[in-house]
Amino acid sequence: LSYTTQWKDLKDYLSSVGRVLRCEVPQGANGKGKGYATVLFETAEEAERAVGVFNGREYMGRCLRVRHDKFA
């Protein structure tokens, strides 16, 4: 992700494929994003759709790498 990505903007962007329950964009001590996010969709089907639709797509000048969380 772009280091200027805000959680609300990302949530709005991803909500086109399903209901986003939580969207976290961790920030460093400088207040900028760390370049990744964790997003929780309401259903597994919505999460699967998000991977298919958004993986490899450009967002805010950066190519997204979308995958299932291996610890979920």
N, C-alpha and C positions, 0 to 999 in steps of 0.2 A: 504494500500500500504506500501511497504518498505519505510522507511524514506530517503533512498538514491535514490528513483525513480526520474528520470529527465523527463520533459514533452516530449522531443523529443523521448526518448526510448518508453514511453508509447504510444505516438501517432503512432509510427511505429508498435508496437505490435497490437494495436486495429484496424489499417487500413486494416487488412485482411478481415474484414466484411463490410467495406464501407469507404467512404471518410470522414476523420476527418477534420472539419473546424476549430476547436479550442480545445486545450488541455491545461488545467491549473492545475498545481500542486502547491498549496500554500506552502510557506516556512515560517518557524518561524524565529525569530531573530538570531538563531544560524546557519541559512543557510540550515538547513535540512528540508525535506518535513514534512508536518503535518500528513501524513498518508492517505490522500484522494486526489481525483482529480475530476474535472468537465470536461466532454468531450462533444462536440457538433458535431453530425454527420450531413451530408447533408440532409438526409431524416429520417422520423420517422421509416420507415421500417428498415433502417440500424441500428438505435438505438435499435429497438426491437430485431434485430438479435444479436447485441452486448450483450444484457442482456441474451439471450438464450445461447450464445456460451461461454461467459466469466464468468458469475456468478458461483462462486464456484471453479473456476480454480485457480491453484497456479501460481503466478508470482513473481519472485525474492524472493522466500521463504515465501511468505504470500498468504493466501487465499483471492481472490478477492470477494467483495460483490458489484455486479453491479445492479443498479436499475435506474428507470426513476427519474429525478429530479422532486419533487413534486411542485416546484415553477416555472417550465419551462412553 
